[in-house]
């Protein structure tokens, strides 16, 4: 792991110090800078294994840094994790569409940060299958699952292949699995299933949690909508996870649905058109 160089771009010194400290504890080499201009110079001087990039930077902001790096043949393959204190869906989606591989919304836990970094570095080692993309998404969520003794199971054909933007698909699955974990009881299960259906591809995430009342289902994918506001405040979150899933799926000309029975759980399903199935 010692050969993994991570560039951290963050203008808030306390956050830069916190992120750098936790990465170094895991054996990563860390270079920290506080501006977009420095980030571009440093990334091109010594190509890092991964970049953790704050969006709200003085001068050249994180969006411009991401766009510049992804348009440069020397740095386009370097994975980027966005850090943002913003709660605007559009900012997160724009960053993902520019080529960022993941995002963390402040405040975040050190364990969550390390889990994301490990999953992305593992994924970036080589071209991987869509089954591995799904497994990588699950791996990001393992910390939260273990905190509640929840088992996350994946069922997926070995030759499963869909023509998608891999990082975006992974982010959609992360959001769905994290949502299922959040609203599940301890010592429960979350089931992730992928396969063909009616000439297209369906990826479903099923939980056995509190479920969702029928009157909330039509608005569930709206920005900031929460079916149980008191419970959502207690559990945390921005209210953007499901709306981001919807946006990502629409980018792929698909749709996302939900079926739920209060007290028995919910099934979220991503439907991708047949033209994207190999």
N, C-alpha and C positions, 0 to 999 in steps of 0.2 A: 504493500500500500504506500510505501514511502515515496514512490515515484509519482504519486498523484498530486499535481499542483493545482490548487484551487485559488482563483482570483475572486476576492470579495470586494464589491463596489458599494459603498454605503457612506453617506455623508454624516450620519449621526454616529459620533464616536463611541457611545456606549453600546450601540447595537453592533457596530463593526468589531468592537473588542469582544463582545459576547459570542458572536458567530465565529470569529477567528479562534477564540479559546476552545470552543467545543469541537471544532474541526481538528485542531492540533492535538487534542486529547485522543482523537481516533487515529492519529498517525499521519494525517494529511499535511502536506506542505502548504502554507497559506501566505498569500500576498494580499495586503489590504490597501485600497486606494479610496479616496473620498470624492472624486469627481468623474464625470463622463469622459473628459479629455484625458485624464490619467488612465482611465480604464482602456481606452482605445490604444494608447501608447504602450501600455504594459502588455495587453493581449497580443499585440503584434511583435513586441520585443521578445517575448517568451510565451509560446502558445500554451495555455493552461489546459488541464484535463476537464475543467468545468468552471463556469462563471456564476457567481451568485450576485445578482444585479438589482439594486434598488431602482424603482422607476422614477421616484421624485428626487432628482439630482439637480444641483445648481448648474447653470450653463447648459451643456449638452445633456439632455435628460435620458432616462433609461430606454425609452422607445427608440431614440435616435442611435444610441449605442448598440442596441439589439439589431436594428436594421442595418447599420454599418458593418457589424461583425458578420451577419448572415449573408451580406452581399460581397464579402471579401473571401476569395477562394482559400486563403490561408486559415481563416477562422470560422468558416461557415459550418463546419462539422462539430464545433465545440458546443456542448450542451449548456443551456442557460436556464437558471432558476430565478424567477422574478420575486423580488420582495416588494410588497406594497402595503401601505396603510389605508389605501383607498378602498371604498366599498362599492365602486362603480363597476358593474359587469362589463361595460364597454372597454375599460382600461385593461382588464384581464384578458378579454377576448382578443383585443388588438395585439397585445403582447404575444399571445399564443399564435396568432396568425402571422406575426412577423418572424416566427421561428423559435420562440422560447419553448422550452420543454416542460416547464412546470411553474407553479407559483406558490408562494406562501404569503398569507395575509397576517400582518402584525396585529397583535402579538402572537408568537408561535413558540412551541416548546423546543428545547434543544434536541429531544428525542425525535420529534417530528422532522426537524431539519436533517438530522443524520440519516434517518430512514429514507428521506427523499434523495439525498445525495448518493447513498449506496445504491438505490434502485436505478437511478439515472446512469451512474458510472457503469453498472453492470450491463445495462441495456446498450450503452454506447460502445461496448467492446467489439461488437460485430453485428452484422445484420441478423435479426432475430425474427422468429415467426410471430404470427398474431396470437398464438397460444402463449408465447413467452411475454408478449405485450400485456395480455390479461393477467398472467402470473405476476409480472412486474408491478402492475397496478395494485394487486392484492398485497404484495410485499410492502408497499408503501403504507398500507392500512393496518399492518400487523400489530404495530405498537398499540394503537387504539383498541384493536380486537383483544389483545392479550390483557389489557387493563380490565376488561369485563369478562374474561374467560370465554370469549366468543370464537367459535371455529368458523373459518371462512373456507369453503370448498369450491373448487373449480372443476367443471365438467366441460371438456372441449375436445373435438377431434384433433388428432395429431397433425393432420394435413389441412387444418383450418386456415384459410387465407382470404382476406378481404382487401380490396384496393382502397385504403384509407390513409389519412395522415396519422401515422403511428402515435406521435406525442399527443395529438388532440384526442384520439380514441382512448389512449391510456388515461388522460385527464378526466374524460367523461366517466370512465369506469371507477376511477378513484373517488370521484364525487358521489356516485351512486352507492358504492360500498361504504364509504364513510357515513353517508346519510343513514344507511341500514344499520350500521353499528351503533350510531348515536341513538336511534329510536328502538333498539332492541334491549331486552332484559339481559342480565348477566347469565352466563353459561348457556347461551342460545347458539344459533347457527345462522350464517348468511351463505346462500348458495348462488354461485355465479355459473351460468350455463350459456354456451354458445353453440350455434348450429344453423342448419338450413331449414327454411320454412316458406312454403308457397313461392319458391323460386328466388327468395331473398335470404338475407342473413338476419338472425335475431340473437341478440346478446341480452340476457335477462339477469337481474339481481333480485333475489328473493330473501325476505327476512320474515321472522315470526314474532315481530314486535308489537307495538301498540296499535298499528294500523291507522287508517285515515278515513274520516267520515266522508260520505258521498258528496256532501255539499262543498267540500274543499277541493275535490279532485280537479274540476275545470280550471282552477286558478293556481294549481300547485307549482307550475313552471314559470309563474310571473316573478319578476324581480322583487326581492324583499318580502314576498308573501310567505307567511308562516301559518300553518293550520292550527298550531297550538302555541300561541305567543308566550304564555308563561313558561311552558316546558322548553321552548326554543331559547328564551333568555337564560334559563338555568343551565342549559347544555352548551350555550355559546354558538358562534357561527355568524355569518353575515347575511344569511337569507338569499345568497346568490348561487349556491352550488347547483341546484336543479335548473335554474335558468341558464346557467353556463352549459350544462349538459344539453339542453334544448338547442342552444345556439350551435354547439359543435355538431350535433346530429343534423341540423338543417344545412350546415356547410356541406355535408356529405349527401344532401338531397334525401335524407331519411326522416324518420319521425320517432318520437319517444312517447310511450304510453305508460299508464300505471293502473293496476287493479289492486283493490284493497278492501279488506273487511276489518272494521274496528275490533281490536282485541285479538286478531289472528295474524296480522302482518300485512305486507305489501309486496307486490312484484312490479319492478320497473323494467321495461323492455325497450331496447334500442332496435329499431327496424331499419335495415339498410337495403336499398334496392338491388335487384338481381344483377344489374350491370356491374356491381362492385364485388361480385363473388367470382372467385377463380374456379 
